[in-house]
Amino acid sequence: MNKRIRIFTFMLYNYGAILQAYALQHYLRTLHKYDVQIVNFETKIQSESIRIFRKYSSNFIVNFLILCLSLWRYPQLKRKQKRVFNFKKNCLSLTKEFFSTEEEVLNNPPQADIYISGSDQVFNPNNNLYWRVYYLGFPKNNSLKIAYAPSFGISQFTSEMEKRLAPYIKDFDLLSCREKEGAQFLSKITQSDVPVVIDPVFLLSSGEWEKIAVLPDQKGYIFIYDLNGGQSLVDIARQIKQKTGLKIICLTLKVQRFYPVDKQIYDCGPREFIGYIRQAEYVVTDSFHGTAFSIIFKKKFYTYVALNHMSSRIYTLLESLNLKDRIIENKKVQEFCFEDQSLPDYARKLNEIISESKTFLQKI
């Protein structure tokens, strides 16, 4: 009988969350033929995140204006929603059990031989209302508890956090982390070495990602993926455009923004997201996974640090590959001077890190 692996990860409707979940499940299935499913845990907050018409602000006027713009952009937003749902339905294998509250999971977890928590910010103790689920806060009985590439999303840890999280962390059989600060925090609690491993999207090759990508008609453009960077990302891209003449395509989540770009899109699903990066000449983003796929496809890219307190995973990844010069610090866009330079050859180092990460998973 194949071992049953159940993965606890964020079921948020954003590209990074969905694609890292797909990658870990796909890798474990193809490598070991395990019975691998993602725990079907979706909270009210997560369900709300995919709704087109929802409350964006407590300010009535602001909320009304955003809702009007959502109506105007409705065809694109509806296509995105459909593409995300289809990817989740066709590409992710979920448990039959549906859980919508923390108590449901903790009181009656799905049966498994191995539980894996990860990746994404499942260990973030500040932004995660359901942290006990992702710290696998239920009796493991004869099963194993593994943490693969969980992200804390923070770089500063308090004694209060340590006291609250230590009992859960010590119940894991194998621990790893995506950031070096997080790994050091886990090592301090467990008094043992905790390795830094790479995000699950790197477990699959560029060729494997190309198989599921939907490529756009365009080719050779500057692609912006905007989470929180906003106009700063556009300013970087426009400087590149001035010297290259390439068009700018911007994927943003902000329906209220009208950026001075050649094309602004809202209808990407996970497959289309991969495709736009695959076909780009340059990528400008403040997203970790936008950066990750740029590296996978060997694209020239610049990563803007929009939120300092949530940038640890970006620094860890790019420092490990000698790519720190691709980072543009928060509020330092005016210091950016574009030069069309080739990236250093990071393939060997990246392959070493991926190999070490796969070795960790072999310990299962």
C-alpha positions in Angstrom: 0.0 0.0 0.0 1.4 3.4 -1.0 2.1 5.7 1.9 -0.5 8.4 2.4 0.9 11.9 2.5 -1.4 14.8 3.3 -0.1 18.4 2.7 -1.2 21.3 4.8 -0.7 24.5 2.8 -2.5 27.8 2.1 -5.3 27.4 -0.3 -5.2 31.1 -1.2 -6.2 32.0 -4.6 -2.9 33.6 -5.7 -0.4 32.3 -8.2 2.4 31.5 -5.8 0.3 29.7 -3.2 -1.4 27.5 -5.9 1.8 26.7 -7.9 3.9 25.8 -4.9 1.2 23.4 -3.7 1.0 21.9 -7.2 4.8 21.5 -7.4 5.2 19.7 -4.0 2.4 17.4 -4.8 3.6 16.6 -8.3 7.2 16.0 -7.2 6.3 13.6 -4.5 3.9 11.7 -6.7 6.2 11.3 -9.6 9.2 10.4 -7.5 7.8 7.9 -5.1 4.2 7.1 -6.4 2.9 8.1 -3.0 -0.8 8.7 -2.4 -0.4 12.5 -2.1 -3.3 14.9 -1.4 -3.6 18.5 -0.3 -5.9 18.9 2.8 -9.0 20.7 1.6 -9.0 23.4 4.2 -10.5 26.7 3.1 -11.5 29.4 5.5 -14.0 32.1 5.0 -11.2 34.6 4.5 -9.7 32.5 1.8 -13.0 32.0 0.1 -13.7 35.7 0.1 -10.3 36.4 -1.6 -11.5 35.1 -5.0 -14.8 37.0 -5.0 -15.0 39.7 -7.6 -17.4 41.9 -5.7 -16.4 42.2 -2.1 -15.8 44.8 0.6 -12.4 46.4 -0.1 -12.6 49.3 2.4 -14.5 50.6 5.3 -14.8 53.9 3.5 -18.1 53.9 1.6 -16.9 56.2 -1.2 -13.6 54.2 -1.7 -15.5 50.9 -1.6 -18.1 52.2 -4.1 -15.5 53.4 -6.6 -13.6 50.1 -6.4 -16.8 48.1 -6.9 -17.6 50.2 -9.9 -14.1 49.6 -11.4 -14.5 45.9 -10.6 -17.8 45.9 -12.7 -16.0 47.7 -15.5 -13.2 45.1 -15.5 -15.6 42.2 -14.9 -14.9 40.2 -18.0 -11.2 39.9 -17.2 -11.8 39.3 -13.5 -14.3 36.6 -14.3 -11.9 34.9 -16.7 -9.2 34.9 -14.0 -11.7 33.4 -11.5 -12.6 30.6 -13.9 -9.0 29.8 -14.8 -8.0 29.6 -11.1 -11.0 27.3 -10.3 -10.2 25.1 -13.3 -6.5 24.8 -12.3 -7.5 23.9 -8.7 -10.0 21.3 -9.9 -7.9 19.7 -12.6 -4.3 20.0 -11.3 -4.6 19.7 -7.5 -5.7 16.5 -5.8 -7.6 17.5 -2.6 -8.9 15.4 0.3 -12.5 14.5 0.1 -13.0 16.0 3.5 -13.7 19.7 3.4 -12.7 21.7 6.5 -13.7 25.4 7.0 -12.8 25.9 10.7 -9.7 25.3 12.7 -11.6 23.1 15.2 -12.7 20.7 12.4 -9.2 20.0 11.4 -7.7 19.7 14.8 -10.5 17.5 16.2 -10.7 15.2 13.2 -7.6 15.4 10.9 -7.5 13.3 7.7 -5.8 10.0 8.1 -2.2 9.9 6.9 1.1 8.2 7.3 3.0 11.5 6.8 1.8 15.0 7.3 3.7 17.8 5.6 3.3 21.5 6.4 4.5 23.8 3.7 5.4 25.8 1.8 4.5 29.5 1.6 4.0 31.6 4.8 2.4 28.7 6.8 4.6 29.4 9.8 3.9 33.2 9.9 2.7 33.7 13.5 1.4 37.2 12.9 -0.8 37.0 9.7 -2.1 33.5 10.2 -5.3 33.3 12.1 -5.3 29.5 11.8 -1.7 28.9 12.8 -2.3 25.8 14.8 -3.5 24.0 11.7 -0.3 24.7 9.8 1.8 23.9 12.9 -0.1 20.5 12.8 -1.4 21.0 16.3 -3.2 17.6 16.5 -1.9 14.2 17.9 0.3 12.5 15.3 -0.2 9.0 16.8 2.0 6.7 14.6 2.3 9.2 11.7 5.2 11.6 10.9 5.1 15.3 11.0 7.3 17.1 8.4 7.9 20.8 7.6 9.1 21.4 4.1 10.2 25.0 3.2 7.7 26.7 5.5 8.1 30.5 5.5 7.7 32.7 8.5 7.6 35.8 6.4 9.4 37.7 9.1 13.0 38.1 10.2 12.5 39.3 13.8 11.4 36.8 16.5 10.3 37.5 20.0 10.5 35.5 23.2 6.7 35.4 23.3 6.6 33.8 19.8 9.2 31.2 20.9 7.2 30.3 24.0 3.9 30.0 22.1 5.3 28.0 19.2 7.9 25.8 20.8 5.5 22.9 21.9 4.3 22.6 18.3 7.7 22.8 16.7 9.2 20.2 19.0 6.5 17.7 17.8 7.8 17.7 14.3 9.9 14.7 13.2 11.7 16.7 10.4 12.1 20.4 10.1 13.3 22.7 7.4 12.7 26.3 6.5 12.8 28.6 3.4 14.6 31.5 5.2 17.9 31.4 7.1 16.5 33.6 9.9 13.6 31.1 10.3 15.9 28.1 10.2 18.0 29.7 13.0 14.8 30.3 15.1 13.8 26.7 14.7 17.4 25.5 15.5 17.3 27.5 18.7 14.1 25.9 19.8 15.0 22.3 18.8 18.8 22.5 19.7 19.5 20.9 16.3 20.5 21.9 12.8 17.5 22.9 10.6 18.4 23.2 6.9 17.4 25.9 4.6 15.6 24.4 1.6 14.2 25.8 -1.6 10.7 26.7 -2.5 8.7 23.7 -4.0 8.4 25.4 -7.4 12.1 24.7 -7.9 11.6 21.0 -7.5 10.2 20.9 -11.1 12.3 21.8 -14.1 11.6 24.6 -16.6 10.5 21.9 -19.0 7.9 20.5 -16.6 6.5 24.0 -16.1 6.4 24.6 -19.8 4.1 21.6 -20.2 1.3 23.2 -18.2 2.0 26.8 -19.2 -0.4 28.8 -21.5 1.7 31.1 -23.6 0.5 34.5 -24.7 0.5 35.6 -28.3 3.2 38.2 -27.5 6.8 37.5 -27.1 9.8 39.6 -25.9 8.3 42.2 -23.6 8.8 43.7 -20.1 6.5 41.9 -17.7 5.4 43.5 -14.5 3.8 41.4 -11.7 2.6 43.9 -9.1 1.6 42.8 -5.6 2.4 45.9 -3.5 5.1 47.7 -5.5 2.7 49.8 -7.6 4.2 52.8 -9.4 7.7 51.9 -8.3 7.6 48.8 -10.5 6.3 50.8 -13.4 9.1 53.4 -13.0 11.7 50.6 -13.2 10.0 49.0 -16.2 9.7 52.4 -18.0 13.5 53.0 -17.6 14.1 49.6 -19.2 11.7 50.5 -22.0 13.5 53.7 -22.7 16.7 51.9 -23.6 15.2 48.7 -25.1 12.0 49.9 -26.8 10.2 46.8 -25.5 6.5 47.0 -24.6 5.3 46.8 -21.0 2.7 44.3 -19.9 1.5 44.7 -16.3 -0.3 42.0 -14.3 -1.8 43.7 -11.2 -4.4 42.8 -8.6 -5.4 46.5 -8.2 -8.5 47.2 -10.2 -8.3 50.9 -9.2 -4.9 51.4 -10.8 -4.3 52.9 -14.3 -0.6 52.5 -15.0 1.2 54.2 -17.9 2.0 50.8 -19.6 1.2 49.3 -23.0 -1.1 46.6 -21.6 -2.7 46.0 -18.2 -4.1 42.6 -17.5 -6.3 41.0 -14.9 -7.3 37.7 -16.4 -4.3 35.4 -15.7 -4.8 32.0 -14.2 -1.8 30.0 -12.9 -1.1 28.6 -16.3 -1.2 32.0 -17.9 1.0 33.5 -15.2 3.7 30.9 -16.0 3.3 31.7 -19.7 3.7 35.4 -19.4 7.0 35.0 -17.5 8.2 32.3 -20.0 7.7 34.6 -22.9 9.1 37.8 -21.3 12.5 39.4 -22.0 12.5 41.2 -18.6 10.5 40.7 -15.5 10.0 43.4 -12.9 8.2 42.3 -9.7 7.9 42.6 -5.9 6.7 39.0 -5.7 8.8 36.1 -4.4 7.2 33.6 -6.9 7.5 36.1 -9.7 11.2 36.2 -8.9 11.4 32.4 -8.6 9.9 31.7 -12.0 12.1 34.4 -13.5 15.1 32.3 -12.2 13.6 29.0 -13.4 13.2 30.4 -16.9 16.5 32.3 -16.8 14.9 35.7 -17.4 16.6 39.0 -16.8 14.7 40.4 -13.8 14.6 43.0 -11.1 13.0 42.4 -7.7 11.7 45.5 -5.8 11.4 45.2 -2.0 8.0 46.7 -1.4 7.5 45.4 2.2 10.7 45.3 4.2 9.3 43.2 7.0 8.2 40.4 4.5 11.3 40.3 2.3 13.5 37.7 4.1 12.7 34.9 1.7 13.6 37.0 -1.3 17.0 38.0 0.3 17.7 34.3 1.2 17.0 33.1 -2.3 18.9 35.8 -4.2 21.9 35.9 -1.8 22.3 32.1 -2.1 22.5 32.5 -5.9 24.8 35.6 -6.0 21.9 37.6 -7.4 21.5 40.2 -4.7 22.3 42.9 -7.2 18.9 42.2 -8.8 17.2 43.6 -5.7 16.1 47.2 -5.7 15.6 48.3 -2.1 12.4 49.9 -0.8 12.1 53.6 -1.8 15.4 53.5 -3.8 13.9 53.4 -7.2 15.3 56.9 -8.0 18.8 55.3 -7.6 18.1 52.6 -10.1 20.1 53.0 -13.3 19.3 50.3 -15.9 22.2 48.6 -17.7 21.5 45.7 -20.0 23.8 43.2 -18.3 23.7 39.5 -18.4 22.9 37.6 -15.2 25.8 35.7 -13.6 25.7 31.9 -14.2 23.8 30.6 -11.2 22.8 27.2 -12.6 25.4 25.2 -10.7 24.6 26.8 -7.3 20.9 26.5 -8.0 21.2 22.8 -8.9 23.2 22.2 -5.7 20.5 23.8 -3.5 17.7 21.9 -5.3 19.7 18.6 -4.9 20.0 19.3 -1.1 16.3 20.0 -0.9 15.4 16.8 -2.6 17.7 14.9 -0.3 15.8 16.4 2.6 12.6 15.0 1.2 14.2 11.6 0.7 14.5 11.4 4.4 10.7 10.8 4.5 
